[in-house]
Amino acid sequence: MKRIDRYIFRTVLATSLVSLLVLLTLETFFTLLTELEDVGKGQYGVAQMMQYLLLTLPRRAYEIFPLGLLLGGLMGMGGLASGSELVAMRAAGVSRLRLGLSAMQVALLLSLGSLALGEYLAPWTEQTAQEVRAAARAEGVAIRQGKGFWARDGELFVNVRAVLPGARLSDLYVFQMDEAAQLRLVAHADSAYYQDGRWQLHGVKSSALGEERVQMGNAPQLAMASVISPALIGVLAADANDLAIRDLATYIDYLEHNGLNADEYRLAFWLKVLGPLTNLTMLFIALPFVFAPQRSGGAGQRLLIGVLLGLLFYLANRMLSNLVLLYGYPPILGACLPSLLFLGSGAVALRRMRG
């Protein structure tokens, strides 16, 4: 039995790694086509573009991992079925459950590697890639579409339009409210940098709203104490799906401390934590198609099935996640419900199969 386990393990591992490599190559090629349109803007040349592509490889590998595992499972186990090797194993008394568990060991091992990739390497390389790209194009790092991002620090509300490399901010507004939620101060700073636990604002123009009049003021430099540190700015400047679990936990704590809605980031947190479950699900739902009698369709048919299943899971995941946020249900429900539904469907399909 151990020999069969090792054989299935090696087969599925090899096809999964090949599938990941092919998908990553295609993803990189399409990204290359997009980035070529920006070559020549500022100092953004071919060398900077290649550096950007290399630095974003970990993030793209992490994103396509579930689909790669699904296709790898279908191709690996499907190849064994097409060669009648699974039939021989079944004839030797090996159950479908045991064969499936042998394949799931690959999913578990690769899922742990994917989790480490998404937690430690991908967030750092993605942030570095965005900084390299922005610096070469002489732009601020894009942090949100439209009007930048908002942050709250007690009675202060800060709107930052651009984040520059080196913990520098550009074009920011500060709004101060009183205990009665009345606006008391509006200030604009051309730039800011962090030093000795305080933000040093430059080119400050302020308007203090009194009971009867508005007092205008200008200052070349102004120090502002705030709990919004450069580390938190880095979290704010990144997309929730690109953050590590520990960064998401930090930002969720910050939002809760300031009485803000953290459901979107809780959802991203649980999607990251439950990532191994998603990966196991993607391989598990491939098993009914492997053990089905129609196993002579060839690699093309298995590839098509894998793509359709991956697309269906992606759509279900996005739809259910948005519905959970819309109706105010716990975010963990939106993170685990698609996997549970697909696991249940796969279990029912396997149970209905004879033999």
C-alpha positions in Angstrom: 0.0 0.0 0.0 2.8 2.4 0.8 4.2 1.8 -2.7 0.9 2.7 -4.3 0.6 5.8 -2.1 4.1 7.0 -3.1 3.3 6.3 -6.8 0.1 8.3 -6.7 1.8 11.0 -4.7 4.7 11.4 -7.2 2.3 11.3 -10.2 -0.1 14.0 -8.9 2.8 16.1 -7.5 4.5 16.2 -10.9 1.3 17.0 -12.9 0.4 19.7 -10.3 3.8 21.4 -10.6 3.7 21.3 -14.4 0.1 22.8 -14.3 1.2 25.5 -12.0 4.2 26.3 -14.2 2.1 26.4 -17.4 -0.6 28.7 -15.8 2.1 31.0 -14.3 3.8 31.2 -17.7 0.5 32.2 -19.4 -0.3 34.7 -16.6 3.1 36.3 -16.9 2.8 36.5 -20.7 -0.5 38.4 -20.5 0.9 40.7 -17.8 3.9 41.3 -20.0 1.6 42.4 -22.9 -0.1 44.8 -20.5 3.1 46.2 -19.1 4.6 46.8 -22.6 2.1 49.6 -23.0 3.7 51.5 -20.1 7.3 51.1 -21.2 8.8 54.5 -22.0 6.8 56.4 -19.3 9.3 58.2 -17.1 12.2 55.9 -16.5 10.1 52.7 -16.9 12.1 50.7 -19.4 12.4 47.0 -20.3 14.8 46.3 -17.3 12.3 47.8 -14.8 9.5 45.9 -16.5 11.3 42.6 -16.2 12.1 43.4 -12.5 8.5 44.1 -11.9 7.4 40.9 -13.5 9.9 38.8 -11.5 8.8 40.5 -8.2 5.1 39.8 -8.9 5.7 36.1 -9.6 5.1 35.0 -6.0 1.7 36.8 -5.8 0.5 35.5 -9.1 1.7 31.9 -8.2 -0.3 32.2 -5.0 -3.4 33.3 -6.8 -3.4 30.6 -9.4 -2.4 27.8 -7.0 -6.0 26.4 -6.5 -6.6 26.1 -10.2 -3.2 24.6 -10.8 -3.9 22.0 -8.1 -7.3 21.2 -9.7 -5.8 20.7 -13.2 -2.9 18.8 -11.8 -5.2 16.4 -9.9 -7.3 15.9 -13.0 -4.4 15.3 -15.3 -2.5 13.1 -12.9 -5.3 10.9 -11.7 -6.9 11.0 -15.1 -3.8 9.8 -16.7 -3.7 6.8 -14.3 -7.3 6.1 -15.1 -6.7 6.3 -18.9 -3.9 3.8 -18.5 -6.2 1.5 -16.5 -3.8 1.7 -13.6 -6.6 2.8 -11.2 -8.6 -0.2 -12.4 -5.7 -2.4 -11.5 -5.4 -0.8 -8.1 -9.1 -1.2 -7.5 -8.9 -4.8 -8.5 -6.1 -5.3 -6.0 -8.6 -4.2 -3.3 -7.6 -0.6 -2.9 -10.7 1.5 -2.2 -11.6 4.8 -3.9 -11.3 6.5 -0.5 -7.7 5.3 -0.1 -6.8 6.4 -3.6 -8.3 9.8 -3.0 -6.5 10.2 0.3 -3.2 9.4 -1.5 -3.9 12.2 -3.9 -5.0 14.6 -1.1 -1.6 14.2 0.5 -0.2 16.2 -2.4 -2.8 18.9 -1.9 -1.9 19.2 1.8 1.8 19.4 1.2 1.5 22.0 -1.6 -1.1 24.0 0.4 1.4 24.4 3.2 3.9 25.7 0.7 1.3 28.0 -0.8 0.4 29.3 2.7 4.0 30.1 3.4 4.4 31.8 0.0 1.3 34.0 0.6 2.2 34.8 4.2 5.9 35.7 3.9 7.2 36.1 0.4 4.4 37.4 -1.8 3.3 40.4 0.3 6.9 41.7 0.5 7.8 41.2 -3.2 4.4 42.7 -4.3 5.0 45.8 -2.3 8.6 46.1 -3.6 7.3 45.6 -7.2 4.8 48.4 -6.8 7.4 50.7 -5.4 9.9 49.9 -8.2 7.2 50.5 -10.8 6.0 53.7 -9.3 9.5 55.1 -8.8 10.5 54.3 -12.4 7.3 56.0 -13.7 7.8 58.9 -11.2 4.4 58.3 -9.6 3.1 57.7 -6.2 2.2 54.1 -5.4 -1.4 53.5 -6.3 -3.2 52.8 -3.1 -6.9 53.1 -4.0 -8.7 54.1 -7.1 -10.0 57.7 -7.2 -9.3 59.6 -4.0 -6.7 57.6 -2.2 -7.5 56.1 1.2 -9.0 57.2 4.5 -7.7 56.5 7.9 -9.0 57.4 11.4 -7.1 58.3 14.5 -9.5 59.2 17.3 -10.9 62.6 16.4 -8.7 62.9 13.3 -9.7 61.7 9.8 -6.9 61.5 7.3 -7.2 61.3 3.5 -4.0 60.4 1.7 -3.9 60.7 -2.0 -0.5 59.0 -2.7 2.1 57.0 -0.9 5.7 57.3 -2.0 8.6 54.9 -1.3 10.4 55.4 2.0 7.3 56.0 4.1 6.6 59.3 2.5 3.1 60.7 1.9 2.0 63.2 -0.7 -1.2 65.4 -1.0 -2.9 64.6 2.3 -5.9 66.2 4.1 -6.5 66.1 7.9 -10.0 66.7 9.3 -10.5 67.1 13.1 -13.9 66.5 14.7 -15.0 67.4 18.2 -16.9 65.3 20.7 -20.2 66.4 19.2 -19.0 65.2 15.7 -18.7 68.8 14.5 -15.9 69.6 12.1 -13.4 71.9 13.7 -10.3 71.9 11.6 -9.4 71.2 8.0 -5.7 71.0 7.0 -3.9 70.2 3.8 -0.2 69.2 3.5 1.8 68.9 0.3 3.9 66.1 1.8 4.8 64.2 5.0 7.4 61.9 6.3 7.7 59.9 9.5 10.4 60.8 12.1 10.8 60.0 15.8 7.3 58.6 16.1 5.6 61.7 14.6 4.6 62.7 11.1 6.4 65.9 9.8 4.0 67.7 7.6 5.3 70.2 5.0 3.5 73.0 3.2 0.5 73.0 5.6 -2.6 75.2 5.0 -5.3 75.0 7.6 -8.7 76.3 8.3 -9.9 76.3 12.0 -13.7 76.5 12.2 -14.9 78.5 15.2 -18.4 79.3 16.4 -18.4 82.6 14.5 -15.5 82.7 12.1 -13.0 80.6 10.2 -9.3 81.2 11.0 -6.9 80.5 8.2 -3.3 79.5 8.7 -0.1 78.5 6.9 2.9 76.7 8.2 6.0 75.5 6.3 6.3 72.5 8.7 4.2 71.0 11.4 4.6 67.8 13.5 1.6 65.6 14.1 1.5 62.7 16.5 -0.6 59.7 15.3 -1.1 56.0 15.8 -1.0 55.7 12.0 2.6 54.4 11.6 4.4 53.6 8.4 3.7 49.9 9.0 0.0 50.6 9.1 0.3 52.9 6.0 1.9 49.9 4.2 -1.2 47.8 5.1 -3.5 50.6 4.0 -1.7 51.1 0.7 -2.1 47.4 -0.3 -5.1 45.6 -1.5 -6.7 43.4 1.1 -6.1 40.2 -0.9 -2.4 41.0 -1.2 -1.8 41.3 2.6 -0.4 38.6 4.9 -2.5 37.1 7.6 -0.6 39.0 10.3 -1.1 42.3 8.5 -4.8 41.7 8.1 -5.0 41.0 11.8 -3.2 44.2 12.6 -5.5 46.3 10.4 -8.6 44.6 11.7 -7.6 45.5 15.2 -7.0 49.1 14.1 -10.4 49.3 12.5 -12.2 47.9 15.6 -10.3 50.2 17.9 -11.6 53.2 15.9 -15.1 51.9 15.6 -14.9 51.2 11.9 -16.3 48.4 9.8 -13.7 45.6 9.3 -15.9 43.0 7.6 -14.1 43.3 4.3 -10.8 42.7 5.9 -12.2 39.9 8.1 -13.3 38.2 5.0 -9.9 38.5 3.4 -8.4 37.2 6.7 -10.5 34.1 6.7 -10.0 33.5 3.0 -6.2 33.4 3.7 -6.6 31.2 6.8 -8.9 28.7 5.1 -6.7 28.7 1.9 -5.6 25.1 2.6 -9.2 24.0 2.8 -9.9 25.7 -0.6 -7.0 23.8 -2.1 -8.1 20.5 -0.7 -11.6 21.2 -2.1 -10.3 21.9 -5.6 -8.5 18.5 -5.7 -11.4 16.7 -4.1 -14.0 17.8 -6.6 -11.8 16.4 -9.4 -12.1 12.9 -8.0 -15.6 12.0 -9.2 -14.6 12.8 -12.8 -11.5 10.7 -12.4 -13.4 7.6 -11.1 -16.3 8.0 -13.5 -16.7 5.4 -16.2 -16.2 8.0 -19.0 -12.5 8.2 -18.5 -11.4 7.8 -22.1 -12.0 11.4 -23.1 -8.3 12.3 -23.1 -6.3 15.1 -21.6 -8.3 17.8 -23.5 -11.6 16.8 -21.9 -10.0 16.7 -18.4 -8.4 20.1 -19.0 -11.8 21.6 -20.1 -13.5 20.1 -17.0 -10.8 21.5 -14.8 -11.1 25.0 -16.2 -14.9 24.9 -16.0 -14.8 23.7 -12.4 -12.3 26.3 -11.4 -14.4 29.1 -13.0 -17.5 27.8 -11.3 -15.8 27.8 -7.9 -14.4 31.3 -8.5 -17.8 32.6 -9.4 -19.5 30.9 -6.4 -16.8 32.2 -4.1 -17.1 35.8 -5.2 -20.9 35.7 -5.2 -21.3 34.2 -1.8 -18.6 36.4 -0.3 -20.4 39.5 -1.5 -23.8 38.3 -0.4 -22.4 37.6 3.1 -21.0 41.1 3.3 -24.2 42.6 1.9 -26.5 41.0 4.4 -24.2 41.3 7.4 -23.5 37.7 8.1 -20.2 36.6 9.7 -17.3 36.9 7.2 -16.0 33.5 8.1 -19.3 32.1 6.6 -18.5 33.7 3.2 -14.9 32.3 3.3 -15.8 28.6 4.1 -19.3 28.2 2.5 -18.1 27.7 -1.1 -15.6 25.1 0.0 -18.2 23.3 2.1 -20.7 23.3 -0.7 -18.2 21.9 -3.2 -16.9 19.4 -0.7 -20.4 18.2 -0.1 -21.2 18.0 -3.8 -18.0 15.9 -4.4 -18.8 13.6 -1.5 -22.3 13.0 -2.8 -21.0 12.3 -6.3 -18.5 9.8 -5.0 -21.1 8.1 -2.8 -23.4 7.6 -5.7 -20.7 5.8 -7.7 -20.8 2.1 -7.7 -18.0 -0.2 -6.7 
